[in-house]
Amino acid sequence: MPKNKGGRPDDYTPETADRICARLAQGQSLRAICRDDDMPSVVTVFAWMRKYPEFLKRYTQAKEESADALSDEMIEIADDARNDWMDKVNADGEVYGQQVNSEHVQRSRLRIETRKWLASKLKPKKYGDKLGLTDGNGEPITFKVLVDRDTAK
């Protein structure tokens, strides 16, 4: 595969496009993928999107699919309690109990909220907020447009 001066591939190939899209669909970011020495730079990938419409279509589909991977990650993060607690240590270095590791809990919350927001943008019909107007009994409210014939002219 031809490479640019930095040693990275810069010629478009379907194989490289497949690898990029597969990793995107798994939830990896384009920046993370392009850090690998055998991958093109981010700038090159953006150029490919402008030059190759079929790649842009596949890239867009892979990004949409990544919303499902992000959803799976949110569950894993929420269920992982490994670092939620830390030992309390006295001045002598003796452990005398445990306390919540609030920094870890907050970081986990941020990781989930970030993924939730991104999933809602990548696949809004599935992960976006759904707004529905209902009356006090939970019945949907419908709207009827009335037009005054005299003012509609």
C-alpha positions in Angstrom: 0.0 0.0 0.0 1.5 3.4 -0.9 2.3 5.6 2.0 2.8 9.3 2.5 5.9 10.9 3.9 4.9 10.1 7.5 4.7 6.4 6.7 1.0 6.2 6.9 -1.1 4.8 4.0 -2.9 7.5 2.0 -4.3 5.7 -1.0 -7.9 4.6 -0.6 -8.5 0.9 -0.7 -11.7 -1.0 0.0 -9.9 -3.2 2.6 -8.7 -0.2 4.6 -12.2 1.3 4.4 -13.7 -2.0 5.6 -11.3 -2.0 8.6 -12.1 1.6 9.5 -15.9 1.1 9.2 -15.8 -2.1 11.2 -13.9 -0.5 14.1 -16.2 2.6 14.0 -19.3 0.3 14.2 -17.7 -1.3 17.3 -17.7 2.2 19.0 -14.1 3.2 18.5 -13.5 6.8 17.6 -11.9 7.8 14.2 -9.1 9.5 16.2 -8.3 6.2 18.0 -8.4 4.2 14.8 -6.1 6.6 13.0 -3.5 6.5 15.8 -2.5 3.1 14.5 0.6 3.2 12.3 -1.1 1.1 9.6 -4.0 3.4 9.3 -4.3 6.7 7.4 -4.5 10.0 9.2 -7.8 11.6 10.2 -7.2 14.3 7.5 -6.8 11.5 4.9 -10.0 9.8 6.0 -11.9 13.1 5.8 -10.5 13.6 2.2 -11.7 10.1 1.3 -15.2 11.0 2.5 -15.3 13.9 0.2 -13.8 12.0 -2.7 -15.6 8.6 -2.4 -19.4 8.8 -1.9 -19.6 5.1 -1.2 -17.1 5.4 1.6 -19.0 8.4 3.1 -22.2 6.3 3.0 -20.5 3.3 4.7 -18.8 5.6 7.2 -22.1 7.3 8.1 -23.8 3.8 8.5 -20.9 2.6 10.7 -21.2 5.7 12.9 -24.9 5.1 13.3 -24.3 1.5 14.2 -21.8 2.6 16.8 -24.7 4.0 18.9 -25.6 0.4 19.8 -22.0 -0.3 20.9 -22.1 2.8 23.0 -25.3 1.5 24.6 -23.6 -1.7 25.5 -20.7 0.2 27.0 -23.1 2.2 29.2 -24.4 -1.0 30.7 -20.9 -2.3 31.4 -19.8 1.0 33.0 -22.9 1.1 35.2 -22.5 -2.5 36.3 -18.8 -2.2 37.0 -18.4 -1.4 40.7 -14.7 -2.5 41.1 -13.5 1.0 42.1 -16.6 2.4 43.7 -15.2 1.9 47.2 -11.8 2.6 48.7 -10.1 1.8 52.0 -10.0 4.4 54.8 -6.5 4.5 56.2 -5.5 6.1 59.5 -2.2 8.0 60.2 -0.5 4.7 61.0 -1.4 3.2 57.6 -4.0 0.9 59.0 -7.2 0.2 57.1 -10.2 0.9 59.4 -13.1 0.8 56.9 -14.2 1.9 53.5 -15.7 4.9 51.9 -17.3 5.7 48.5 -14.7 6.7 45.9 -16.8 9.6 44.7 -14.2 10.6 42.0 -14.6 7.2 40.3 -18.4 7.3 40.7 -18.5 10.8 39.1 -16.2 9.7 36.3 -18.4 6.7 35.6 -21.5 9.0 35.5 -19.7 11.3 33.1 -18.7 8.4 30.8 -22.3 7.2 30.7 -23.8 10.6 30.1 -21.3 11.3 27.3 -22.1 8.0 25.6 -25.9 8.6 26.1 -25.7 12.0 24.5 -23.6 10.7 21.6 -25.9 7.7 21.0 -28.9 10.1 20.9 -27.2 12.1 18.2 -26.0 9.2 16.2 -29.3 7.2 16.3 -32.0 9.6 17.4 -35.0 7.4 16.6 -33.7 4.7 18.9 -31.8 6.6 21.6 -33.1 10.2 21.3 -35.6 11.8 23.7 -39.1 11.1 22.7 -41.6 13.9 23.4 -45.3 13.2 23.5 -48.1 15.4 24.6 -50.8 13.8 26.7 -53.7 14.9 28.7 -54.0 14.4 32.4 -55.1 10.8 31.8 -52.2 9.7 29.6 -54.2 10.0 26.4 -52.3 11.6 23.5 -53.4 15.1 22.5 -54.2 15.7 18.9 -54.2 19.0 17.1 -56.6 20.2 14.5 -55.7 23.2 12.4 -58.7 25.5 11.8 -58.5 28.0 9.0 -60.8 31.0 8.8 -61.9 31.1 5.1 -62.0 34.9 5.2 -58.4 35.4 6.4 -56.9 32.5 4.3 -57.3 34.4 1.1 
